[in-house]
Amino acid sequence: MTPEFIDPLDLADMLGVTPTQLCWWRKRNVGPRWFKVGTCIRYDRKHLAEWLDAEMARGYTDGTGAIVCRDASDLEEVWRRSN
């Protein structure tokens, strides 16, 4: 049985990014939704799947955390979201 929630280390490994990248996303309110249980950060697999679908549909990531831009307007949107 697959756990309902995933920790940042496992998620980073799954996405091919570093745990530091996930921390960066959390601080900037980008990336998948997360929550805390005590001092432990967790991600809900259901919300993670929804986030990945939305990101791939927009073309901002390729599922590995790499930013993929279709054109200059995408690049501007990624820049705006990251600042």
N, C-alpha and C positions, 0 to 999 in steps of 0.2 A: 504494500500500500504506500502510495506517495504522500509525503506530508503536505498539509495544506499551506504551510508557511515555509519560507526559505530565508536563510541568513545571508548577510552581505558577502561573505566569502564564497559561498556556493553560487550565489547569483553572479558575482564578478567572474567566476570561472565559467559559468554557463554562457555569459554574454561576451566573454573574451576581453573584458576590461579589468582594470585594477580595482581593489576595494577603495583606493583613494579617489578614483573616478566616480564611484558611486557616492562617496561622501561629498564630492564637489557638486554632483547633481542634487543631492538632498539639500545642501546649503543654498542652492539657487532655485529650488522648487521646480526642477526639471527632472525627467526620468520617471521611473515607476513610483506609484504611491507606496508609502512605507508607514510603519507605526512602531511604537516602542512597547515592549513588555518589560517593565522595570527599566533596566539600563540596556536591554538587548534590542537591537533593530531587527525587524522582520519585514518581509514582503509577502503579500498574499499572492499565491500562484494565479488565481483568477484575475486579479487586477494586473498582474504582470503580463499575462497573455493579452489582455485588452490593450495595454500600453504598447506592446510590441506590434500588434495588428495596426494600431493607429499610427505609430511611427513609420512603419513600412509603407502604409498607404500614403502618408505625406511625403515619403521619400527622404526623410531626415536621417534615418539610420538603416543599415542593411541587416539588422538583427545581431550584429556583433559589437555594437556600440560605435562603429565607424560612421561618421557623418557622410551622407551621400546627397549631393545637391543636383537637382535636375537642371536648374538654370540660375541666373543671377538673383532672381527674386527669392529662391530658396535659400541662397547664401545669406541674403539680407535678413531673412526670417530667423535663420539659425543664429546670426550675430545678435539680433534684437533679443531673442530668447535667452542668450547666454550672458547678457549684460543687465 
